């Protein structure tokens, strides 16, 4: 996340709203800039379902 001081609260609020009661582990890492373009965040996710 670029500029974590400014965006941390809104990012965690959105995380909680989207996932509701299910709270997987998450990590927020502040960086000075992203490699491409000018995004505020980069999301990497992995999912595993047991049927």
DOLUMVEX-502536 format. One line per field, with one value per residue (C-alpha): x, y, z; residue in three letters. Coordinates in Angstrom, 3 decimals, padded with zeros to 6 digits. Last residue first. Layout:
<pts>
x: X	...
y: Y	...
z: Z	...
residu: ALA	...
</pts>
This chain:
<pts>
x: -015.615	-012.643	-011.923	-008.560	-008.083	-004.946	-004.863	-002.540	-003.836	-001.813	-002.884	-002.836	-002.253	000.022	001.265	003.668	006.300	004.341	005.762	007.058	005.844	003.668	002.888	-000.568	-000.894	-003.970	-005.099	-008.631	-011.598	-014.974	-017.662	-018.038	-015.476	-016.325	-017.139	-014.053	-011.648	-013.314	-012.805	-009.192	-008.482	-010.240	-008.219	-004.855	-005.188	-003.544	-000.798	-000.311	000.915	001.303	000.000
y: -030.049	-028.205	-024.908	-023.153	-019.575	-017.533	-013.779	-011.005	-007.459	-004.371	-001.044	002.668	002.155	004.541	002.795	-000.120	-000.970	000.489	003.326	004.170	000.936	000.113	-003.524	-004.663	-008.315	-010.490	-013.592	-014.641	-012.954	-014.549	-012.555	-009.872	-010.443	-007.400	-005.061	-006.085	-005.568	-002.240	-001.009	-002.230	-000.293	002.858	002.847	002.210	004.761	007.976	006.589	003.708	006.055	003.409	000.000
z: -000.778	000.709	-001.002	-001.196	-002.259	-002.824	-003.073	-004.134	-003.990	-004.847	-003.374	-004.204	-007.915	-009.838	-012.987	-012.548	-009.913	-006.994	-004.925	-001.443	000.099	003.126	003.806	004.838	005.798	006.057	007.886	007.048	008.741	007.928	009.747	007.032	004.270	002.161	005.061	007.085	004.170	003.313	006.878	006.841	003.635	004.836	008.067	006.380	003.560	004.802	007.035	004.595	001.828	-000.871	000.000
residu: UNK	UNK	UNK	UNK	UNK	UNK	UNK	UNK	UNK	UNK	UNK	UNK	UNK	UNK	UNK	UNK	UNK	UNK	UNK	UNK	UNK	UNK	UNK	UNK	UNK	UNK	UNK	UNK	UNK	UNK	UNK	UNK	UNK	UNK	UNK	UNK	UNK	UNK	UNK	UNK	UNK	UNK	UNK	UNK	UNK	UNK	UNK	UNK	UNK	UNK	UNK
</pts>
